[in-house]
Amino acid sequence: MLKGNNMAAPKVLILSHTSHLGGAERVLLRFLAEQNSFFPVLVVPEGPLAEQALGAGLVVERSPHLGRLFRESNPNWPLDLARQLKGAHKEVLRLIDKHQPQILQANGFSSMLYLLGPATLSGLPLVWQMHDIKMDRWGRWLSKVFAQRAAQVVAVSRGVATALVGLGVPAHKIKVIYNHIRPEHLGQPGGEVRFPRSSEVRLVGLMGTLEPRKGMAEVVEAFAHLQGQPVQLWIAGTAEGPAQEAYRSKLLSRIEALELQTQVHLIGPVQHTAGFYRSLDLFLHYPKFPDPLPTVLLEAIALGVPVMASDSGGNPEILGQGRFGRLVPPNQPSVLAKALLEPQPPLAEPQRQAFLQTFSLAAKEQGFQELYVGLLAPKT
């Protein structure tokens, strides 16, 4: 959060359509609270994200017109979405008039829907920060529309940038800015999760929302090859909405069918994430589809926990092409099972420091500062 009276710093209205605290939202809050280069005004729905942002001392506008509509359980989906967008557009225009920002910024794909109209009517430059790689046909078409209107597209990894170029986004509009991480983000030592186990059992952990793209089902299939082996899987995850609840039920049914109840456990959300990571022998991230820049990997490596991840998306960038953890082929449960039995030492301190320098606040802040200065520079 900007300190002092730097009147030359730009004011940026940042919109996030979601109320929950996922990885992208945690990263956003940390950055806005710690940066010292611009004045942010955060527009979000009522909920945990708004509460934590207010607690961090940020300027927050809570909107009743934002939030996720669950398409699969909403018979009035197209009409409700249209009403929501209309209300949001009016409200954003009111907030532009109130706060007088110089730049608008959408935190993620869906957030762009709420800023397209206001950006066009206000004439303000629009920044699209993109966290996603995998999209359906509708998403691919919308990406082209978003890219045409955005003055600049921020990709959180080179993997995202490559995917965006493949969708037709001009390469000159894309700027890669990594998210940052600091061990202090994860709390003080302590709070470890006490897993029931013997000293000979290796604990492997996963963390994330319970949805197919996170690859939990594929990891369960890998554990079918490890039945009776001294290794356990603990999945810390939340289910938000009918589709994720259905996926959770599917996971539980498959665990029971494979008779893995003593080896694979779903424990729901954890309050002390650092404690969860530190209690593990290995943190695993094995998404079904390429993941742009997983926050969970940044967090685990920052704490020095051994990590393993699929060789796809932004995972190789985070793991330094294998310097900071082990990469395994994606979507090959039998290969993953073999790798999970092989020893992996903790990250050496020089390697951890090199990782923290790559994903530092200073690097991210410089990236956004250069972006904003470029957008506001007089056009010749």
PEWO-V513957 format. One record per pair of residues at least 24 apart in sequence whose ideal C-beta (glycine too) atoms are under 8 Angstrom apart, sorted by the first residue. I is the first residue (numbers start at 1). J is the second residue. D is the distance in Angstrom with one decimal. If there is no record, write none. Layout:
BEGIN
[[I;J;D] [I;J;D]]
END
This chain:
BEGIN
[[1;32;6.6] [1;33;5.3] [1;34;7.3] [1;35;7.2] [1;36;7.6] [1;40;7.7] [1;56;7.1] [1;57;5.8] [1;58;6.3] [2;35;7.3] [2;36;5.5] [2;37;7.1] [2;38;6.5] [2;39;5.4] [3;36;5.8] [4;36;8.0] [6;36;7.9] [9;37;6.2] [9;38;5.1] [9;39;5.8] [10;38;5.0] [10;39;7.1] [10;101;7.9] [10;102;4.7] [10;103;5.9] [10;372;5.0] [10;376;6.1] [11;38;7.0] [11;39;4.3] [11;40;7.9] [11;41;6.7] [11;99;6.6] [11;100;6.8] [11;101;4.6] [11;102;5.7] [11;103;7.6] [12;38;5.3] [12;39;7.0] [12;40;5.5] [12;41;7.2] [12;101;5.9] [12;102;7.2] [12;103;4.6] [12;104;7.6] [12;105;5.5] [12;127;7.9] [12;372;7.0] [13;40;8.0] [13;41;4.8] [13;43;6.4] [13;92;7.7] [13;95;6.6] [13;96;6.6] [13;99;6.2] [13;101;4.0] [13;103;7.3] [13;104;5.3] [13;105;7.0] [14;40;5.5] [14;41;6.9] [14;42;5.4] [14;43;7.0] [14;105;4.6] [14;106;7.9] [14;107;5.9] [15;43;4.5] [15;44;7.5] [15;66;7.4] [15;92;7.0] [15;104;7.4] [15;105;7.3] [15;106;5.7] [15;107;6.6] [15;111;5.1] [15;114;5.6] [15;115;5.6] [16;42;7.1] [16;43;7.4] [16;44;5.0] [16;49;6.6] [16;66;7.9] [16;107;4.2] [16;108;6.8] [16;111;5.8] [17;45;7.2] [17;66;5.0] [17;67;6.8] [17;68;6.9] [17;108;7.1] [17;110;4.9] [17;111;4.6] [17;113;7.6] [17;114;6.1] [18;44;7.8] [18;45;7.1] [18;49;6.9] [18;66;8.0] [18;67;7.3] [18;68;5.9] [18;108;7.7] [18;110;7.7] [19;44;6.7] [19;45;4.1] [19;46;6.4] [19;47;2.8] [19;48;6.5] [19;49;5.5] [19;50;6.9] [19;66;7.7] [19;67;5.9] [19;68;7.8] [20;47;6.5] [20;48;6.0] [20;49;6.6] [20;238;7.9] [20;240;6.2] [21;48;5.0] [21;49;5.7] [21;52;6.7] [22;209;6.6] [23;208;7.6] [23;294;6.7] [23;295;3.2] [23;296;6.5] [24;107;6.8] [24;108;6.0] [24;131;5.0] [24;295;7.3] [25;49;5.1] [25;107;7.9] [26;185;8.0] [26;295;6.1] [27;179;4.6] [27;180;7.8] [27;295;5.7] [28;107;5.5] [29;53;5.9] [29;56;6.2] [29;58;7.8] [30;180;7.3] [30;182;7.9] [30;185;5.7] [31;179;7.5] [31;180;6.6] [31;361;7.5] [31;364;6.3] [31;365;7.9] [32;56;7.4] [32;58;5.6] [33;57;7.1] [33;58;6.6] [34;361;5.6] [35;361;7.2] [35;364;7.8] [35;365;5.0] [35;368;7.3] [36;365;7.3] [37;365;5.4] [37;368;6.5] [37;369;4.6] [37;372;7.6] [38;368;7.2] [38;369;7.6] [38;372;6.1] [41;95;7.3] [41;99;4.9] [41;101;6.2] [43;92;6.8] [43;95;6.3] [59;99;7.8] [61;95;5.5] [63;88;6.6] [63;91;5.6] [65;91;5.4] [65;114;7.9] [66;114;6.6] [68;110;7.6] [68;241;7.6] [70;241;4.8] [70;242;6.3] [70;243;7.4] [72;241;7.9] [72;242;5.9] [72;243;5.6] [73;241;7.4] [73;242;4.9] [85;113;6.1] [85;114;6.7] [85;117;7.7] [88;114;4.5] [89;114;7.1] [89;117;4.3] [89;118;5.8] [92;117;7.9] [92;118;4.2] [93;118;5.2] [93;121;6.4] [93;122;6.9] [96;122;5.3] [96;124;7.1] [102;376;6.0] [103;127;6.2] [103;372;6.1] [103;375;6.1] [103;376;7.3] [105;129;6.4] [108;132;7.4] [109;135;7.8] [109;139;6.9] [109;142;7.7] [109;143;7.7] [109;146;7.7] [112;142;7.7] [112;146;4.7] [112;150;7.7] [113;142;7.9] [116;145;7.7] [116;146;7.4] [116;149;5.7] [119;149;6.5] [120;149;7.0] [125;151;4.0] [125;152;7.4] [125;375;4.6] [125;376;7.6] [126;150;5.2] [126;151;5.7] [127;151;6.6] [127;152;5.1] [127;153;7.7] [127;154;6.3] [127;371;7.0] [127;375;7.4] [128;152;7.5] [128;153;4.9] [128;154;7.0] [129;153;7.9] [129;154;4.3] [129;156;7.3] [130;154;6.6] [130;155;5.5] [130;156;7.1] [130;160;5.7] [130;164;6.4] [130;292;7.7] [131;156;5.5] [131;160;7.2] [131;292;5.2] [131;293;7.3] [132;160;7.4] [132;292;6.2] [133;159;6.3] [133;160;5.8] [133;163;4.5] [133;289;7.0] [133;290;4.6] [133;291;7.3] [133;292;5.3] [133;313;5.7] [134;213;6.5] [134;289;4.1] [134;290;6.5] [135;167;7.6] [140;167;5.6] [143;167;4.8] [143;168;7.6] [143;169;6.7] [144;168;5.2] [144;169;7.5] [147;173;6.5] [151;375;5.7] [152;371;5.8] [152;374;7.7] [152;375;6.3] [154;368;7.9] [154;371;7.0] [155;292;7.8] [156;292;5.3] [156;293;4.3] [156;314;7.0] [157;292;5.3] [157;293;4.4] [157;313;7.3] [157;314;3.5] [157;317;5.2] [158;314;7.6] [158;317;6.1] [159;290;6.1] [159;292;6.2] [159;293;7.8] [159;312;7.9] [159;313;4.7] [159;314;4.6] [159;316;8.0] [159;317;6.7] [160;292;4.6] [160;293;7.3] [160;314;6.9] [163;290;7.5] [175;367;6.9] [175;371;5.8] [177;364;5.8] [177;367;3.7] [177;368;6.4] [177;371;7.5] [178;293;6.8] [178;317;7.7] [178;358;7.0] [178;359;5.4] [178;363;6.6] [178;364;6.3] [178;367;7.8] [179;293;5.8] [179;295;7.0] [179;298;6.5] [179;359;6.6] [179;364;6.7] [180;359;5.4] [180;360;5.6] [180;361;4.6] [180;363;6.9] [180;364;4.4] [181;295;7.8] [181;298;4.1] [181;299;6.3] [181;301;8.0] [181;302;4.7] [181;356;7.3] [181;359;5.2] [182;302;6.8] [182;356;7.3] [182;361;6.9] [183;302;5.0] [183;303;6.0] [183;356;7.9] [185;299;7.4] [185;302;7.6] [186;273;5.8] [186;274;3.7] [186;277;7.4] [186;299;5.9] [186;302;7.1] [186;303;6.4] [187;272;6.4] [187;273;7.5] [187;274;4.8] [187;275;7.8] [188;274;7.9] [189;274;7.5] [189;278;7.6] [190;272;7.9] [190;275;6.8] [191;271;7.9] [191;272;3.5] [191;274;6.6] [191;275;3.4] [192;272;7.9] [192;275;4.5] [192;276;8.0] [192;278;5.5] [192;279;4.5] [193;234;7.8] [193;267;7.9] [193;270;6.4] [193;272;7.5] [193;275;5.5] [193;276;5.1] [193;279;4.5] [194;279;7.4] [195;232;7.3] [195;234;6.3] [195;279;6.2] [197;232;6.4] [198;230;8.0] [200;230;5.1] [201;230;4.8] [201;231;6.7] [201;232;5.7] [202;230;6.2] [202;231;4.5] [202;232;7.3] [202;281;4.8] [202;282;6.8] [202;340;7.7] [202;341;8.0] [203;231;7.9] [203;232;5.6] [203;234;6.4] [203;279;6.8] [203;280;5.0] [203;281;4.9] [203;282;7.4] [204;231;6.2] [204;232;6.8] [204;233;5.1] [204;234;7.3] [204;280;6.8] [204;281;7.0] [204;282;5.0] [204;283;7.7] [204;284;5.4] [204;340;6.2] [205;233;7.6] [205;234;5.0] [205;235;7.6] [205;236;6.8] [205;276;6.4] [205;277;7.2] [205;279;7.7] [205;280;4.2] [205;282;7.4] [205;283;5.3] [205;284;6.8] [206;233;6.9] [206;234;7.4] [206;235;4.7] [206;236;7.1] [206;237;7.2] [206;283;7.9] [206;284;5.6] [206;285;7.2] [206;286;7.6] [207;235;7.6] [207;236;4.5] [207;237;6.5] [207;270;7.5] [207;273;7.3] [207;276;6.7] [207;283;7.8] [207;296;5.0] [208;237;5.5] [208;285;7.9] [208;296;6.3] [209;237;6.0] [209;238;5.7] [209;239;7.4] [209;240;6.5] [209;244;6.3] [210;235;7.9] [210;237;4.5] [210;238;6.8] [210;239;4.6] [210;244;5.0] [210;247;5.2] [210;248;4.8] [210;251;7.0] [210;266;7.9] [211;243;7.1] [211;244;5.3] [211;247;5.7] [212;247;6.2] [212;288;6.0] [213;287;6.0] [213;288;5.4] [213;289;5.0] [213;291;7.8] [214;287;5.7] [214;288;7.2] [215;286;4.5] [215;287;4.5] [215;288;4.3] [215;310;7.4] [216;247;7.9] [216;251;5.8] [217;247;7.9] [217;250;7.1] [217;251;6.3] [217;254;6.7] [217;288;7.7] [218;286;6.2] [218;288;5.9] [218;331;6.4] [218;333;5.7] [218;336;7.7] [219;284;6.7] [219;286;5.3] [219;333;7.6] [219;336;7.1] [220;251;6.3] [220;254;5.6] [220;255;6.1] [220;258;7.1] [220;260;7.0] [220;264;5.9] [221;254;8.0] [221;333;4.2] [222;286;7.9] [222;333;3.9] [222;334;7.2] [222;336;4.2] [222;337;4.4] [222;340;6.9] [223;258;7.4] [223;260;5.6] [223;263;6.0] [223;264;5.5] [223;337;7.1] [224;258;4.9] [224;260;7.0] [224;333;7.4] [224;337;7.9] [225;333;6.8] [225;334;5.6] [225;337;3.7] [225;338;7.8] [226;263;7.1] [226;337;5.2] [226;340;6.6] [226;341;7.1] [227;258;7.3] [227;259;7.0] [227;260;6.6] [227;263;7.1] [229;341;6.4] [231;263;7.1] [231;340;5.9] [231;341;6.6] [232;263;5.2] [232;264;7.4] [232;265;7.1] [233;263;6.5] [233;264;4.6] [233;265;7.0] [233;284;8.0] [234;265;5.2] [234;267;5.9] [234;280;7.6] [235;264;7.4] [235;265;6.8] [235;266;5.0] [235;267;6.8] [236;267;5.5] [236;268;7.1] [236;269;6.5] [236;270;4.6] [236;276;5.7] [237;266;7.0] [237;268;7.2] [237;269;7.1] [238;268;7.0] [238;269;4.7] [273;299;6.5] [274;299;7.8] [274;303;6.3] [277;303;5.2] [277;305;4.9] [278;303;6.3] [278;305;6.7] [280;305;6.2] [281;306;7.0] [282;306;5.1] [282;307;7.1] [282;308;6.0] [282;340;7.4] [282;344;6.1] [283;307;4.9] [283;308;7.5] [284;308;5.1] [284;309;7.2] [284;340;7.6] [285;309;4.5] [285;310;7.2] [285;315;6.7] [286;310;5.0] [286;328;7.7] [286;330;7.3] [286;336;6.5] [287;312;7.3] [287;313;6.9] [287;330;7.6] [288;330;7.9] [288;331;6.8] [289;313;7.6] [290;314;7.6] [290;330;8.0] [291;315;6.5] [293;317;7.1] [293;318;6.6] [294;318;7.0] [297;325;7.6] [298;359;6.0] [301;325;6.5] [301;347;6.5] [301;352;7.0] [301;355;5.5] [302;352;7.5] [302;355;7.3] [302;356;6.4] [302;359;7.9] [304;346;5.8] [304;347;4.9] [304;349;7.5] [304;352;5.2] [305;346;7.4] [305;347;7.5] [306;344;4.6] [306;345;6.8] [306;346;5.6] [306;347;6.6] [307;347;8.0] [308;339;6.5] [308;340;7.5] [308;344;6.8] [318;359;7.6] [320;354;7.6] [320;355;6.8] [320;358;7.4] [323;351;6.2] [323;354;7.5] [323;355;8.0] [324;351;5.9] [324;352;7.7] [324;354;7.9] [324;355;5.0]]
END
